[in-house]
Amino acid sequence: MHRGAQEGAMASRLLHRLRHALAGDGSGEAAATPEAEQFPESSELEDDDAEGLSSRLSGTLSFTSDDEDEDEDDAEAGPDPLPLGDGTSGEDAERSPQPDGQRGSQLLARQLQDFWKKSRNTLTPQRLLFEVTSANVVKDPPSKYVLYTLAVIGPGPPDCQPAQISRRYSDFERLHRNLQRQFRGPMAAISFPRKRLRRNFTAETIARRSRAFEQFLGHLQAVPELRHAPDLQDFFVLPELRRAQSLTCTGLYREALALWATAWQLQAQLGTPSGPDRPLLTLAGLAVCHQELEDPGEARACCEKALQLLGDKSLHPLLAPFLEAHVRLSWRLGLDKRQSEARLQALQEAGLTPTPPPSLKELLIKEVLD
């Protein structure tokens, strides 16, 4: 199939799914019921999804396959938390070529966001759309697993690319298990792709799971009670935050900056954060990395956003560090610093912060993300 035709078919399919999802929300809470969302009846996608499967197998979804007779996916069996970096880089993955897929993703982002803009006043509430754009087999002897790259598509400017994260089967499974424990009623109607003892790395299994993961997240997003669950927020944001913190602490600022930016974009798209300080910590990470990479203007802008979020919270431990950074960056750029300077001085005179206050980087290093 010609690449342009593939991209057009994928765009048409996604727009159809998006219209269906948004139109289904017209009655407010109606999407929260099984009648409003047609969930798959089995834990794997069935053969009647041949069109979507064939589209992926023809090149829209990029992935690598391995031995079809692999007995089991050892890495997917364990519930242990994802180590730092495992869910974000996939550097050891055997990757298939992706330039065409990347161009397709850019085209789709523009089309979807244009649709969102046109439908903003007629279709409410708006929901996110999830698309598995690639899947890579990662060999980590003695185990092996599939790393799924997931695009989180939401409203935004046409030139804004979707946030992308990488997760493995065990991450999706952990999310499903945690939500089942906490929300038995809403989760009863939401299916999840079952484990397989064989053929975990075949093209068909990977494509089916990719579609199942998209539907799984879409169904969670459709139920308000689940949409704001802390575990769902953690699934999208926490691995990026942990990895970004680790890279920042070791001085790999450029690599960390990309992860902080992804985490900030995801938090903006998801809405209510699971922890009130996570947006502030993300802005602290962005400010530190921009400053270390000699971009004081962006660093100062991050400090201003944080100060707006903090408002009049004079006892917040991040207030004085953000004020101190804002004063220093304003002085460097030749901009007005009097208001921040006066506020910082008032905190110091009241004994609410030491002189000098701890830096943003110091607090970032000490923060425990859980």
Secondary structure in CASP SS format (residue, H / E / C, confidence):
PFRMAT SS
TARGET T0000
AUTHOR 0000-0000-0000
METHOD secondary structure of the structure
MODEL  1
M C 1.00
H C 1.00
R H 1.00
G H 1.00
A H 1.00
Q H 1.00
E H 1.00
G H 1.00
A H 1.00
M H 1.00
A H 1.00
S H 1.00
R H 1.00
L H 1.00
L H 1.00
H H 1.00
R H 1.00
L H 1.00
R H 1.00
H H 1.00
A H 1.00
L H 1.00
A H 1.00
G C 1.00
D C 1.00
G C 1.00
S C 1.00
G C 1.00
E H 1.00
A H 1.00
A H 1.00
A H 1.00
T C 1.00
P C 1.00
E C 1.00
A C 1.00
E C 1.00
Q C 1.00
F C 1.00
P C 1.00
E C 1.00
S C 1.00
S C 1.00
E C 1.00
L C 1.00
E C 1.00
D H 1.00
D H 1.00
D H 1.00
A H 1.00
E H 1.00
G H 1.00
L H 1.00
S H 1.00
S H 1.00
R H 1.00
L H 1.00
S H 1.00
G H 1.00
T H 1.00
L C 1.00
S E 1.00
F E 1.00
T C 1.00
S C 1.00
D C 1.00
D C 1.00
E C 1.00
D C 1.00
E C 1.00
D C 1.00
E C 1.00
D C 1.00
D H 1.00
A H 1.00
E H 1.00
A H 1.00
G C 1.00
P C 1.00
D C 1.00
P C 1.00
L C 1.00
P C 1.00
L C 1.00
G C 1.00
D C 1.00
G C 1.00
T C 1.00
S C 1.00
G C 1.00
E C 1.00
D C 1.00
A E 1.00
E E 1.00
R C 1.00
S C 1.00
P C 1.00
Q C 1.00
P H 1.00
D H 1.00
G H 1.00
Q H 1.00
R H 1.00
G H 1.00
S H 1.00
Q H 1.00
L H 1.00
L H 1.00
A H 1.00
R H 1.00
Q H 1.00
L H 1.00
Q H 1.00
D H 1.00
F H 1.00
W H 1.00
K H 1.00
K H 1.00
S H 1.00
R C 1.00
N C 1.00
T C 1.00
L C 1.00
T C 1.00
P C 1.00
Q C 1.00
R C 1.00
L C 1.00
L E 1.00
F E 1.00
E E 1.00
V E 1.00
T E 1.00
S E 1.00
A E 1.00
N E 1.00
V E 1.00
V E 1.00
K E 1.00
D E 1.00
P C 1.00
P C 1.00
S E 1.00
K E 1.00
Y E 1.00
V E 1.00
L E 1.00
Y E 1.00
T E 1.00
L E 1.00
A E 1.00
V E 1.00
I E 1.00
G C 1.00
P C 1.00
G C 1.00
P C 1.00
P C 1.00
D C 1.00
C C 1.00
Q C 1.00
P C 1.00
A E 1.00
Q E 1.00
I E 1.00
S E 1.00
R E 1.00
R E 1.00
Y H 1.00
S H 1.00
D H 1.00
F H 1.00
E H 1.00
R H 1.00
L H 1.00
H H 1.00
R H 1.00
N H 1.00
L H 1.00
Q H 1.00
R H 1.00
Q H 1.00
F C 1.00
R H 1.00
G H 1.00
P H 1.00
M H 1.00
A C 1.00
A C 1.00
I C 1.00
S C 1.00
F C 1.00
P C 1.00
R C 1.00
K C 1.00
R C 1.00
L C 1.00
R C 1.00
R C 1.00
N C 1.00
F C 1.00
T C 1.00
A H 1.00
E H 1.00
T H 1.00
I H 1.00
A H 1.00
R H 1.00
R H 1.00
S H 1.00
R H 1.00
A H 1.00
F H 1.00
E H 1.00
Q H 1.00
F H 1.00
L H 1.00
G H 1.00
H H 1.00
L H 1.00
Q H 1.00
A H 1.00
V C 1.00
P H 1.00
E H 1.00
L H 1.00
R H 1.00
H C 1.00
A C 1.00
P H 1.00
D H 1.00
L H 1.00
Q H 1.00
D H 1.00
F H 1.00
F H 1.00
V H 1.00
L H 1.00
P H 1.00
E H 1.00
L H 1.00
R H 1.00
R H 1.00
A H 1.00
Q H 1.00
S H 1.00
L H 1.00
T H 1.00
C H 1.00
T C 1.00
G C 1.00
L C 1.00
Y H 1.00
R H 1.00
E H 1.00
A H 1.00
L H 1.00
A H 1.00
L H 1.00
W H 1.00
A H 1.00
T H 1.00
A H 1.00
W H 1.00
Q H 1.00
L H 1.00
Q H 1.00
A H 1.00
Q H 1.00
L H 1.00
G C 1.00
T C 1.00
P C 1.00
S C 1.00
G C 1.00
P C 1.00
D C 1.00
R H 1.00
P H 1.00
L H 1.00
L H 1.00
T H 1.00
L H 1.00
A H 1.00
G H 1.00
L H 1.00
A H 1.00
V H 1.00
C H 1.00
H H 1.00
Q H 1.00
E H 1.00
L C 1.00
E C 1.00
D C 1.00
P H 1.00
G H 1.00
E H 1.00
A H 1.00
R H 1.00
A H 1.00
C H 1.00
C H 1.00
E H 1.00
K H 1.00
A H 1.00
L H 1.00
Q H 1.00
L H 1.00
L H 1.00
G C 1.00
D C 1.00
K C 1.00
S C 1.00
L C 1.00
H C 1.00
P C 1.00
L C 1.00
L H 1.00
A H 1.00
P H 1.00
F H 1.00
L H 1.00
E H 1.00
A H 1.00
H H 1.00
V H 1.00
R H 1.00
L H 1.00
S H 1.00
W H 1.00
R H 1.00
L H 1.00
G C 1.00
L C 1.00
D C 1.00
K C 1.00
R H 1.00
Q H 1.00
S H 1.00
E H 1.00
A H 1.00
R H 1.00
L H 1.00
Q H 1.00
A H 1.00
L H 1.00
Q H 1.00
E H 1.00
A C 1.00
G C 1.00
L C 1.00
T C 1.00
P C 1.00
T C 1.00
P C 1.00
P C 1.00
P C 1.00
S C 1.00
L H 1.00
K H 1.00
E H 1.00
L H 1.00
L H 1.00
I H 1.00
K H 1.00
E C 1.00
V C 1.00
L C 1.00
D C 1.00
END
